[in-house]
Amino acid sequence: MKRILIIGTRGSKLALWQAHWVKSEIERVQPGIQVQLNTIKTTGDKILDVPLSKVGGKGLFVKEIEEALKSHECDLAVHSMKDVPVDFPVGLHLAAILKREVPEDALISRSGLKFMELPHAAKIGTSSLRRACQLLNLRPDIEIHQLRGNLDTRVRKLDEGQFDAIIVACAGLNRLGLSNRITEALAPTVCLPAIGQGAVGVECRTDDAIVNPILNKLNHRETELCVKAERALLRKLQGGCQVPIAAHAALYENDVLRLHALVGSVTGDRIISGVREGGTADVEAIGVALADELLQKGAKEILDEVYKEG
């Protein structure tokens, strides 16, 4: 057995925290294995002045890391699941999803005011069409301003006075010890989370006989089932960063999975939402069924309009 495994990871503080977490988990379940990190700069990390919806979407955060996997420069890759496209290159797959952190979005405001308390025309920083759509639906008076960069950069820009508030994921703040900065954890009824938000996934080569059994030990069943349902919905909708799509699944008693989802217009004036539940025997079927329901209720028109404009 190989004694050294190499993790491919982005270089942000949050990405490195996640990679080190996976490293410690591997070393815990497989004594004798050493794990090293290979920091890789992705296209998404290099292009910071353009919205993701304009430059190719989530795949920009994984492409170079996947190339390193295929060329054996690393043995596994650690990703935030909300950044991972639904389809993988030939020869690669998602081998494990670790236990999810809280999925909610966080509002951080300079004034300490909660979302509904912010003044008229408050400037809110976010690069997410999903977040902008839902917040504008509730507060058409607010101003959405583009905000890219890693978590530290976003918080710094808020502190410098560029925004009245910013929206980021609670999970990232919690992982980096910044929970005290959260003014308000936004309820899913206010801002439904991104697909996979709060979960960390590990990708590797499908034929790696050493890495796959190790990663299998790290997989968290409940998180895997929930994220699979969310990603099945996204695949059926063929959605990317150009369209506000949100979904969150949770597992209840007797292995009942409930999935909430929505598709919205970029301006927030239209939101199509729904909920489905079922057993865990085929969670992806729940995601597909809810996607079909949303399409029939009007999501298809929204998707067609956005892609026609794009």
TORKEPA-620155 format. One record per residue: residue in three letters; x, y, z of N, C-alpha, C in turn. Coordinates in steps of 0.001 Angstrom, whole numbers. Atoms other than C-alpha are relative to their C-alpha. Layout:
<atoms>
<"ALA" <X Y Z> <X Y Z> <X Y Z>>,
...
</atoms>
This chain:
<atoms>
<"MET" <835 -1203 0> <0 0 0> <867 1249 0>>,
<"LYS" <-696 -1283 6> <1116 3541 -771> <-12 575 1415>>,
<"ARG" <-85 -575 -1340> <2287 5306 2381> <-281 1499 -14>>,
<"ILE" <239 -1443 91> <1780 8855 1098> <-1109 253 -1017>>,
<"LEU" <1067 -428 888> <-1415 10258 -396> <34 1521 -112>>,
<"ILE" <-53 -1438 234> <-1637 13722 -1914> <-1405 527 -295>>,
<"ILE" <1296 -659 189> <-4734 15930 -1643> <192 1229 -874>>,
<"GLY" <35 -1215 795> <-5374 18491 -4354> <-1051 935 570>>,
<"THR" <913 -944 -628> <-6987 21634 -2955> <251 1419 -491>>,
<"ARG" <-179 -1434 222> <-7574 25298 -3616> <772 575 1186>>,
<"GLY" <-888 -564 -1012> <-5443 27684 -1581> <-619 967 979>>,
<"SER" <623 -917 -949> <-8005 29773 284> <33 -588 1406>>,
<"LYS" <-11 481 -1388> <-8139 29555 4077> <-1063 -1068 219>>,
<"LEU" <1077 959 -189> <-11466 27741 3904> <318 -1319 -702>>,
<"ALA" <-350 1229 731> <-10302 25269 1244> <1084 -778 741>>,
<"LEU" <-1073 663 -736> <-7161 24528 3250> <-510 -603 1306>>,
<"TRP" <605 563 -1215> <-9206 24059 6437> <-673 -1312 -341>>,
<"GLN" <721 1204 394> <-11364 21527 4598> <958 -1124 -381>>,
<"ALA" <-985 1011 399> <-8351 19744 3115> <704 -590 1221>>,
<"HIS" <-653 493 -1227> <-6654 19509 6520> <-958 -881 815>>,
<"TRP" <1009 823 -683> <-9904 18145 7993> <-46 -1389 -619>>,
<"VAL" <17 1291 682> <-10013 15394 5366> <1308 -757 268>>,
<"LYS" <-1307 602 -304> <-6283 14756 5929> <-34 -679 1377>>,
<"SER" <27 568 -1351> <-6834 14215 9661> <-951 -1183 87>>,
<"GLU" <954 1104 -4> <-9845 11980 9005> <599 -1246 -664>>,
<"ILE" <-646 1139 665> <-7873 9791 6579> <1033 -636 923>>,
<"GLU" <-1032 519 -899> <-5003 9477 9023> <-616 -681 1219>>,
<"ARG" <697 629 -1130> <-7529 8580 11743> <-498 -1396 -360>>,
<"VAL" <600 1292 367> <-9231 5767 9836> <1001 -953 -637>>,
<"GLN" <-998 852 661> <-6079 4498 8098> <1385 281 583>>,
<"PRO" <-1308 -232 -625> <-3110 4501 10508> <1129 -479 -909>>,
<"GLY" <-1153 362 823> <258 4421 8771> <42 748 -1315>>,
<"ILE" <41 -802 1228> <-861 6578 5849> <384 1435 334>>,
<"GLN" <-333 -1427 -117> <710 10006 5486> <-721 754 -1122>>,
<"VAL" <739 -789 980> <-1246 12729 3703> <648 1370 -148>>,
<"GLN" <-575 -1310 298> <218 15779 2016> <-966 799 -859>>,
<"LEU" <878 -874 771> <-1431 18792 373> <738 573 -1206>>,
<"ASN" <-500 -656 1205> <-890 20074 -3156> <-969 1133 -320>>,
<"THR" <868 -1155 204> <-2290 23602 -3454> <-7 391 -1479>>,
<"ILE" <161 -259 1434> <-3647 24331 -6927> <-871 1235 -189>>,
<"LYS" <778 -1216 271> <-4829 27730 -8192> <-929 -273 -1172>>,
<"THR" <978 268 1047> <-8029 27342 -10193> <-365 1279 -740>>,
<"THR" <439 -1157 787> <-9470 29602 -12866> <-949 869 821>>,
<"GLY" <934 -753 -829> <-12217 30595 -10433> <694 869 1030>>,
<"ASP" <-762 -803 -959> <-9562 31846 -8013> <714 1170 -677>>,
<"LYS" <-750 -1028 727> <-7836 33893 -10720> <-907 1121 -510>>,
<"ILE" <916 -994 563> <-10882 35662 -12185> <-920 491 1115>>,
<"LEU" <737 -504 -1155> <-12230 37819 -9374> <-824 1249 -293>>,
<"ASP" <683 -1256 310> <-13620 40841 -11196> <-1213 -195 -903>>,
<"VAL" <1131 314 878> <-16358 39074 -13204> <-913 -987 725>>,
<"PRO" <911 966 -628> <-19503 37312 -11912> <189 -1397 -583>>,
<"LEU" <-171 1382 459> <-19248 33516 -12095> <-966 -344 -1123>>,
<"SER" <1001 309 1015> <-22429 33430 -14174> <426 455 -1387>>,
<"LYS" <-454 -518 1288> <-20548 35292 -16914> <1238 -713 -534>>,
<"VAL" <-1288 571 419> <-17364 33220 -17023> <57 -1527 50>>,
<"GLY" <-30 1455 102> <-18404 29581 -16874> <-517 -752 1194>>,
<"GLY" <652 659 -1114> <-19860 28858 -13471> <898 -804 911>>,
<"LYS" <-657 698 -1097> <-18939 26437 -10728> <1189 -840 -420>>,
<"GLY" <-1087 858 436> <-16683 24186 -12802> <1352 676 19>>,
<"LEU" <-1262 -743 -24> <-14059 26931 -12715> <795 -255 1280>>,
<"PHE" <-692 247 -1262> <-13238 25927 -9132> <543 -1432 113>>,
<"VAL" <-446 1391 -109> <-12528 22265 -9897> <816 -482 -1207>>,
<"LYS" <-582 491 1255> <-11191 22005 -13471> <1494 -347 134>>,
<"GLU" <-1443 248 -110> <-7471 22352 -12741> <323 -1106 997>>,
<"ILE" <-233 1058 -996> <-7724 20088 -9695> <-319 -1367 -607>>,
<"GLU" <330 1266 662> <-9432 17403 -11764> <1076 -401 -1006>>,
<"GLU" <-1100 308 926> <-6671 17668 -14358> <1193 -565 763>>,
<"ALA" <-1091 526 -829> <-4134 17118 -11574> <-295 -1427 459>>,
<"LEU" <387 1365 -360> <-6073 14029 -10486> <263 -960 -1156>>,
<"LYS" <-144 883 1173> <-6097 12588 -14000> <1463 -238 -354>>,
<"SER" <-1430 146 312> <-2339 13199 -14394> <797 -549 1174>>,
<"HIS" <-630 624 -1184> <-1613 11599 -10973> <902 970 766>>,
<"GLU" <-721 -976 -832> <-235 14844 -9502> <-575 32 1410>>,
<"CYS" <583 176 -1326> <-2606 14187 -6620> <-871 -1255 -39>>,
<"ASP" <746 1254 -86> <-4585 11182 -5383> <-1476 210 312>>,
<"LEU" <1387 -332 -308> <-7766 12859 -4188> <-147 1517 24>>,
<"ALA" <263 -1438 14> <-9414 16278 -4315> <-1127 299 973>>,
<"VAL" <1005 -401 -982> <-11377 18059 -1609> <-714 1245 -520>>,
<"HIS" <791 -1098 542> <-14219 20337 -2712> <-1123 387 957>>,
<"SER" <1310 -385 -528> <-17068 22377 -1293> <-1028 -540 -986>>,
<"MET" <930 665 912> <-19998 20413 -2716> <-795 989 -848>>,
<"LYS" <776 -959 799> <-21795 23549 -3858> <780 506 -1215>>,
<"ASP" <-828 -401 1142> <-18882 24171 -6273> <171 -1110 -1024>>,
<"VAL" <-279 1164 838> <-18969 20709 -7845> <-1089 -193 -1053>>,
<"PRO" <990 274 1052> <-20691 20260 -11249> <-607 -1387 170>>,
<"VAL" <687 1281 -206> <-23172 17378 -11458> <633 -1145 -791>>,
<"ASP" <-637 1042 795> <-21138 15513 -14085> <1509 26 190>>,
<"PHE" <-1435 121 -223> <-17584 14222 -13622> <704 -451 -1273>>,
<"PRO" <-764 492 1148> <-14857 13651 -16209> <129 -1524 54>>,
<"VAL" <-193 1452 63> <-14375 10066 -17377> <1201 -392 856>>,
<"GLY" <-1085 484 -840> <-12264 8195 -14838> <27 595 1392>>,
<"LEU" <58 -621 -1326> <-13164 10402 -11854> <-1414 -131 558>>,
<"HIS" <1327 46 -612> <-16010 10216 -9345> <54 558 1412>>,
<"LEU" <124 -472 -1378> <-17269 11459 -6004> <8 -1228 902>>,
<"ALA" <-175 1216 -793> <-16036 8886 -3499> <-538 126 1413>>,
<"ALA" <499 -180 -1365> <-17204 10419 -224> <-544 1409 178>>,
<"ILE" <503 -1298 -454> <-19288 13222 1231> <24 -47 1519>>,
<"LEU" <-139 -8 -1452> <-18429 14125 4799> <-1209 666 663>>,
<"LYS" <1146 -523 -740> <-20893 15156 7502> <-152 1500 -227>>,
<"ARG" <296 -1374 379> <-22549 18418 6603> <36 941 1206>>,
<"GLU" <129 -1100 -951> <-22118 21649 8537> <-1399 575 -189>>,
<"VAL" <1306 -632 196> <-25169 23898 8914> <-81 550 -1425>>,
<"PRO" <100 -399 1403> <-26490 24720 5416> <-396 1456 -233>>,
<"GLU" <599 -1324 205> <-27920 28195 6019> <996 1049 -481>>,
<"ASP" <-772 -1191 332> <-26713 31487 4597> <48 913 1213>>,
<"ALA" <-169 -938 -1106> <-25418 34130 6983> <-17 1435 -513>>,
<"LEU" <-64 -1436 244> <-26071 37853 6934> <977 591 1005>>,
<"ILE" <-892 -757 -877> <-23217 39937 8311> <-230 1467 -325>>,
<"SER" <234 -1421 244> <-24159 43595 8706> <901 839 896>>,
<"ARG" <-892 -883 -776> <-21937 46456 9843> <-742 628 1175>>,
<"SER" <790 -678 -1029> <-24762 47956 11878> <-530 -948 1060>>,
<"GLY" <583 968 -913> <-25800 44725 13566> <-1480 -216 -228>>,
<"LEU" <1418 153 305> <-29245 44983 11978> <-245 -1283 -786>>,
<"LYS" <388 1182 745> <-31003 41869 10712> <-542 401 -1368>>,
<"PHE" <347 -280 1392> <-32112 41549 7083> <-1223 901 -146>>,
<"MET" <1222 -787 141> <-35646 42899 7469> <99 1352 703>>,
<"GLU" <-192 -1270 -701> <-34312 45720 9674> <913 968 -753>>,
<"LEU" <-943 -854 737> <-31779 47060 7144> <-734 1184 -620>>,
<"PRO" <668 -1198 533> <-32520 50588 5892> <-358 -140 -1479>>,
<"HIS" <390 -47 1404> <-34151 51341 2541> <1249 183 -876>>,
<"ALA" <-1099 -75 967> <-31747 50858 -404> <1345 -430 595>>,
<"ALA" <-1248 512 -584> <-29202 49050 1774> <812 -735 -1066>>,
<"LYS" <-903 649 954> <-26163 47857 -193> <422 -1357 553>>,
<"ILE" <-327 1352 -441> <-25780 44089 81> <940 -641 -1011>>,
<"GLY" <-1004 614 859> <-22744 42291 -1304> <-189 -1501 -105>>,
<"THR" <32 1433 280> <-23096 38863 -2916> <216 -204 -1488>>,
<"SER" <-179 334 1417> <-22027 37257 -6177> <-986 -1072 -431>>,
<"SER" <913 1112 250> <-24792 34640 -5942> <-1342 489 -524>>,
<"LEU" <1319 -327 537> <-27822 35018 -8208> <-1094 -629 861>>,
<"ARG" <973 668 -878> <-29602 32547 -5911> <-332 860 1209>>,
<"ARG" <231 -848 -1168> <-29135 34779 -2891> <-686 1305 -399>>,
<"ALA" <567 -1275 441> <-29898 37980 -4791> <-1477 -141 -338>>,
<"CYS" <1387 231 407> <-33109 36563 -6263> <-931 -60 1207>>,
<"GLN" <886 189 -1148> <-34565 35512 -2925> <-94 1243 878>>,
<"LEU" <19 -1198 -846> <-33560 38646 -1055> <-758 1136 -671>>,
<"LEU" <750 -1023 733> <-34901 40941 -3775> <-1490 -305 -14>>,
<"ASN" <1405 378 -39> <-38153 38989 -3724> <-667 506 1274>>,
<"LEU" <524 -466 -1280> <-38601 39932 -61> <177 1498 198>>,
<"ARG" <-320 -1423 -178> <-37003 43382 -227> <431 601 -1339>>,
<"PRO" <-362 -562 1311> <-37177 44909 -3753> <764 1322 106>>,
<"ASP" <-662 -1301 -175> <-35758 48128 -2293> <1508 -103 181>>,
<"ILE" <-1443 108 -269> <-32296 46735 -1502> <799 67 -1296>>,
<"GLU" <-906 -37 1145> <-29313 47161 -3811> <989 -1159 118>>,
<"ILE" <-942 1122 20> <-27333 44047 -4746> <1261 431 -740>>,
<"HIS" <-1286 -350 608> <-23636 44639 -5455> <881 -1246 -64>>,
<"GLN" <-850 1168 198> <-21180 42083 -6825> <1097 -78 1057>>,
<"LEU" <-1034 226 -1004> <-18837 40576 -4244> <641 -1355 -260>>,
<"ARG" <-755 1231 234> <-16209 37984 -5230> <1193 -33 958>>,
<"GLY" <-1181 143 -847> <-13118 36696 -3454> <-240 -1016 1099>>,
<"ASN" <150 970 -1081> <-12427 34340 -576> <-695 645 1201>>,
<"LEU" <795 -458 -1139> <-14206 34633 2761> <650 1179 722>>,
<"ASP" <-703 -1098 -664> <-11546 36840 4359> <-154 1307 -773>>,
<"THR" <112 -1185 847> <-11680 39245 1421> <-1389 604 88>>,
<"ARG" <1380 -493 -48> <-15460 39507 1549> <-281 718 1320>>,
<"VAL" <215 -624 -1309> <-15512 40249 5278> <783 1308 101>>,
<"ARG" <-800 -1232 -30> <-12713 42806 4864> <-683 1126 -763>>,
<"LYS" <687 -1029 784> <-14642 44647 2147> <-1210 561 742>>,
<"LEU" <1099 -490 -832> <-17642 44847 4472> <526 946 1064>>,
<"ASP" <-562 -813 -1080> <-15488 46189 7293> <543 1332 -503>>,
<"GLU" <-496 -1243 592> <-14034 48794 4935> <-1124 961 -368>>,
<"GLY" <1135 -876 261> <-17529 50170 4421> <-539 -51 -1416>>,
<"GLN" <483 77 1380> <-18130 49042 850> <-1452 -465 -81>>,
<"PHE" <1366 518 -12> <-21440 47414 1839> <-619 249 1370>>,
<"ASP" <701 -25 -1292> <-24088 47665 4524> <-38 -1397 597>>,
<"ALA" <32 1384 -459> <-24196 43872 4701> <493 -899 -1127>>,
<"ILE" <-372 1008 994> <-22890 40784 2944> <-677 -1316 374>>,
<"ILE" <572 1324 -231> <-24275 37264 2541> <1055 -1043 -351>>,
<"VAL" <-948 1096 212> <-21968 34260 2920> <-583 -1244 668>>,
<"ALA" <495 1234 -615> <-22401 30644 4026> <395 -75 1471>>,
<"CYS" <-303 206 -1421> <-22652 29970 7748> <1123 -1015 182>>,
<"ALA" <-969 1092 -168> <-20569 26820 7262> <1434 505 -49>>,
<"GLY" <-1356 -511 120> <-17473 28690 6119> <412 822 1204>>,
<"LEU" <-292 -821 -1177> <-17676 31166 8982> <240 -883 1220>>,
<"ASN" <-167 903 -1143> <-18109 28358 11510> <1335 -726 -59>>,
<"ARG" <-1234 765 140> <-15179 26395 10117> <1242 838 252>>,
<"LEU" <-1159 -873 -190> <-12850 29388 10243> <-31 747 1333>>,
<"GLY" <70 -624 -1318> <-13858 30369 13777> <-543 1412 -24>>,
<"LEU" <556 -1351 137> <-15801 33440 12621> <-1498 34 283>>,
<"SER" <1436 67 -287> <-19224 32459 13958> <-508 1265 677>>,
<"ASN" <414 -1215 -713> <-19252 35608 16085> <-332 1151 -945>>,
<"ARG" <301 -1053 963> <-19496 37685 12887> <-1425 -105 -567>>,
<"ILE" <1334 204 573> <-22913 36243 11999> <-1014 887 709>>,
<"THR" <1073 -825 -544> <-25617 38854 12488> <-1294 -790 38>>,
<"GLU" <1233 778 94> <-28388 36532 11363> <224 -1198 -909>>,
<"ALA" <43 1180 863> <-28560 32974 10087> <-1357 33 -695>>,
<"LEU" <1242 -184 743> <-31141 33321 7322> <-788 -1305 -76>>,
<"ALA" <855 1189 49> <-34012 30868 7641> <-205 -418 -1455>>,
<"PRO" <233 454 1378> <-34623 28692 4547> <-1219 651 -656>>,
<"THR" <1156 -702 553> <-37956 30506 4155> <377 1388 -503>>,
<"VAL" <-510 -1297 473> <-35933 33693 3630> <965 -217 -1157>>,
<"CYS" <-999 273 1028> <-33037 32267 1623> <337 -1488 18>>,
<"LEU" <-258 1435 96> <-33070 28605 643> <1442 -218 -448>>,
<"PRO" <-1430 162 282> <-29471 27306 553> <311 -503 -1411>>,
<"ALA" <-491 567 1261> <-27407 26340 -2476> <41 -1515 106>>,
<"ILE" <-92 1452 64> <-27352 22726 -3572> <1370 -440 517>>,
<"GLY" <-1253 491 -576> <-24734 20931 -1472> <639 921 1010>>,
<"GLN" <-641 -973 -885> <-24080 23961 726> <261 -596 1383>>,
<"GLY" <-390 497 -1315> <-22220 23110 3926> <650 -1370 -14>>,
<"ALA" <-574 1348 88> <-21034 19709 2663> <1334 23 -729>>,
<"VAL" <-1318 153 619> <-17492 18697 1723> <48 -1351 -703>>,
<"GLY" <-102 1236 776> <-16950 16129 -1022> <1443 -319 -355>>,
<"VAL" <-1345 435 366> <-13891 14091 -1932> <-82 -793 -1307>>,
<"GLU" <-21 591 1334> <-13186 13144 -5546> <1307 -770 -189>>,
<"CYS" <-1225 747 299> <-10728 10530 -6761> <-181 -771 -1302>>,
<"ARG" <79 826 1207> <-9958 8213 -9666> <-857 -1241 287>>,
<"THR" <914 1136 -203> <-12578 5493 -10125> <738 -1320 191>>,
<"ASP" <-718 1280 -50> <-9930 2778 -10476> <1079 -42 1083>>,
<"ASP" <-1035 -32 -1038> <-7817 3734 -7449> <-382 -974 1118>>,
<"ALA" <343 1071 -939> <-7881 553 -5382> <434 293 1427>>,
<"ILE" <-450 -359 -1347> <-6159 2218 -2422> <-869 1103 585>>,
<"VAL" <701 -1179 -513> <-7962 5538 -2103> <-1491 -256 207>>,
<"ASN" <1448 188 -95> <-11550 4400 -2732> <-448 -689 1296>>,
<"PRO" <426 636 -1257> <-11787 1972 239> <205 905 1221>>,
<"ILE" <-235 -918 -1115> <-10296 4616 2549> <-1098 1056 59>>,
<"LEU" <1014 -1045 35> <-12715 7310 1421> <-1386 -531 348>>,
<"ASN" <1280 613 -345> <-15619 4908 1814> <-246 51 1504>>,
<"LYS" <116 -66 -1463> <-14899 4959 5539> <-378 1396 493>>,
<"LEU" <289 -1379 -399> <-15330 8748 5598> <-1403 447 -386>>,
<"ASN" <1295 -433 529> <-18680 8863 3824> <-1065 52 1096>>,
<"HIS" <1068 -180 -984> <-21572 10197 5928> <-1336 -244 -696>>,
<"ARG" <1170 462 750> <-24745 8394 4842> <-1097 1055 -107>>,
<"GLU" <1090 -978 21> <-27296 11059 5831> <313 1162 -941>>,
<"THR" <-395 -1107 870> <-25372 13841 4110> <10 -448 -1457>>,
<"GLU" <-45 512 1373> <-24805 11689 1029> <-1401 -83 -606>>,
<"LEU" <1361 140 506> <-28523 10936 662> <-611 1360 -324>>,
<"CYS" <577 -1338 194> <-29524 14583 1051> <621 708 -1204>>,
<"VAL" <-680 -685 1098> <-26905 15922 -1347> <-304 -671 -1340>>,
<"LYS" <362 696 1237> <-27720 13236 -3917> <-1358 465 -520>>,
<"ALA" <1328 -463 404> <-31361 14336 -3943> <79 1411 -580>>,
<"GLU" <-141 -1386 467> <-30380 17991 -4326> <665 50 -1376>>,
<"ARG" <-738 -29 1264> <-27927 17273 -7149> <-781 -651 -1139>>,
<"ALA" <852 596 1029> <-30431 15056 -8983> <-966 1047 -548>>,
<"LEU" <874 -1091 441> <-32792 18034 -9081> <747 957 -911>>,
<"LEU" <-802 -923 800> <-30029 20270 -10408> <311 -585 -1376>>,
<"ARG" <-310 650 1280> <-29079 17760 -13107> <-1223 18 -913>>,
<"LYS" <1226 19 802> <-32700 17462 -14254> <-320 1402 -546>>,
<"LEU" <268 -1379 427> <-33038 21259 -14422> <1080 520 -931>>,
<"GLN" <-1142 -437 818> <-29689 21481 -16240> <411 1419 380>>,
<"GLY" <-265 -1351 -484> <-29004 24498 -14071> <1463 242 288>>,
<"GLY" <-1354 -419 -327> <-25796 26388 -13624> <-42 1293 787>>,
<"CYS" <-75 -1250 -752> <-24657 29646 -12089> <-828 1125 -623>>,
<"GLN" <745 -1054 678> <-26697 31619 -14638> <-1431 120 511>>,
<"VAL" <1397 30 -439> <-29998 30708 -12957> <-76 -148 1515>>,
<"PRO" <199 182 -1441> <-31140 31172 -9347> <-754 -1303 288>>,
<"ILE" <587 1285 -390> <-31747 27578 -8240> <483 -308 1416>>,
<"ALA" <-355 349 -1374> <-31838 26501 -4598> <-689 -1298 370>>,
<"ALA" <625 1233 -483> <-32520 23203 -2885> <661 -438 1297>>,
<"HIS" <-555 555 -1237> <-32109 21660 514> <-834 -1192 432>>,
<"ALA" <653 1221 -457> <-32916 18142 1676> <382 -282 1443>>,
<"ALA" <-265 414 -1375> <-33189 16835 5211> <-626 -1368 231>>,
<"LEU" <461 1348 -303> <-33644 13339 6624> <-734 12 1333>>,
<"TYR" <829 10 -1190> <-36387 12723 9188> <-168 -1424 511>>,
<"GLU" <214 1328 -589> <-37649 9791 11265> <-458 -996 -1068>>,
<"ASN" <378 1100 902> <-38153 6454 9540> <579 159 -1399>>,
<"ASP" <-697 -180 1282> <-35718 7450 6790> <-857 693 -1056>>,
<"VAL" <762 -835 937> <-38073 9991 5224> <847 1203 -380>>,
<"LEU" <-774 -1143 488> <-36242 12510 3060> <-952 1045 -566>>,
<"ARG" <841 -1097 501> <-37875 15893 2434> <892 1014 -712>>,
<"LEU" <-785 -898 843> <-36573 18133 -350> <-812 1248 -334>>,
<"HIS" <572 -1291 378> <-37403 21832 -713> <860 569 -1120>>,
<"ALA" <-770 -572 1114> <-36401 23621 -3930> <-746 1172 -609>>,
<"LEU" <609 -1115 726> <-36996 26741 -5974> <844 367 -1206>>,
<"VAL" <-637 -636 1147> <-36182 28346 -9295> <-559 1412 -73>>,
<"GLY" <468 -1374 24> <-36349 32118 -9573> <560 788 -1161>>,
<"SER" <-520 -918 1009> <-35897 34947 -12018> <1157 778 614>>,
<"VAL" <-1189 -712 -476> <-32676 36934 -11775> <-394 1224 815>>,
<"THR" <436 -1222 -693> <-34608 40027 -10630> <-781 -282 1272>>,
<"GLY" <725 359 -1209> <-36483 38123 -7947> <-1497 228 -65>>,
<"ASP" <1435 -278 82> <-39931 39034 -9255> <-832 -1268 -149>>,
<"ARG" <703 1266 115> <-40816 35374 -9905> <791 -1097 705>>,
<"ILE" <-612 1158 -658> <-40085 32372 -7712> <-978 -1162 -66>>,
<"ILE" <783 1231 68> <-41370 28857 -8387> <593 -966 1024>>,
<"SER" <-537 859 -1056> <-41047 26601 -5334> <-857 -1238 185>>,
<"GLY" <732 1225 -266> <-42060 23158 -4206> <711 -861 1018>>,
<"VAL" <-578 922 -977> <-41435 20316 -1791> <-463 -1419 -339>>,
<"ARG" <309 1419 209> <-41326 16521 -2177> <648 -797 1125>>,
<"GLU" <-635 892 -968> <-40645 13712 240> <-215 -1445 -408>>,
<"GLY" <88 1420 316> <-40102 9991 67> <1025 -776 792>>,
<"GLY" <-959 857 -694> <-38051 7057 1273> <1391 136 -583>>,
<"THR" <-1405 -149 391> <-34300 6703 951> <456 -1050 -1014>>,
<"ALA" <-398 1032 962> <-34347 3763 -1468> <469 612 -1309>>,
<"ASP" <-401 -673 1235> <-34096 6173 -4420> <-179 1506 181>>,
<"VAL" <114 -1431 -297> <-33430 9722 -3262> <111 842 -1277>>,
<"GLU" <-133 -765 1237> <-32468 10820 -6758> <-1342 128 -708>>,
<"ALA" <1336 -74 600> <-36017 10032 -7908> <-809 1143 613>>,
<"ILE" <686 -1117 -656> <-37285 12571 -5360> <443 1317 -640>>,
<"GLY" <-525 -1209 627> <-35019 15218 -6853> <-534 196 -1406>>,
<"VAL" <498 -83 1378> <-36104 14416 -10411> <-1480 354 -11>>,
<"ALA" <1441 -263 -50> <-39797 14412 -9475> <-287 1459 370>>,
<"LEU" <213 -1395 -392> <-39538 17800 -7766> <424 946 -1120>>,
<"ALA" <-427 -812 1143> <-37607 19221 -10728> <-1096 37 -1059>>,
<"ASP" <1091 60 982> <-40383 18044 -13055> <-1178 867 446>>,
<"GLU" <1103 -810 -535> <-42965 19669 -10796> <275 1496 -181>>,
<"LEU" <-358 -1411 154> <-41107 22992 -10825> <-83 430 -1464>>,
<"LEU" <52 -311 1430> <-40773 22868 -14614> <-1441 189 -460>>,
<"GLN" <1412 -84 387> <-44509 22287 -14986> <-673 1234 591>>,
<"LYS" <610 -1160 -668> <-45298 25139 -12585> <504 1333 -548>>,
<"GLY" <-465 -1248 595> <-43357 27677 -14650> <1500 203 -14>>,
<"ALA" <-1461 -153 -29> <-39661 27111 -14037> <605 -107 -1399>>,
<"LYS" <-530 160 1353> <-39161 26067 -17664> <68 1342 -721>>,
<"GLU" <9 -1314 646> <-40120 29547 -18861> <1134 871 523>>,
<"ILE" <-1087 -792 -590> <-37666 31143 -16440> <1346 -475 -536>>,
<"LEU" <-1262 554 487> <-34848 28810 -17478> <218 352 -1470>>,
<"ASP" <-121 -309 1425> <-35560 29330 -21181> <373 1457 -228>>,
<"GLU" <-287 -1435 141> <-35510 33117 -20778> <1450 309 343>>,
<"VAL" <-1369 -294 -443> <-32230 33157 -18901> <1014 -517 -1007>>,
<"TYR" <-981 566 925> <-30419 30828 -21308> <-74 670 -1372>>,
<"LYS" <133 -721 1275> <-31801 32716 -24325> <774 1303 57>>,
<"GLU" <-725 -1260 -180> <-30396 35957 -22927> <1494 -252 56>>,
<"GLY" <-1420 319 -127> <-27088 34233 -22104> <625 -330 -1324>>,
</atoms>
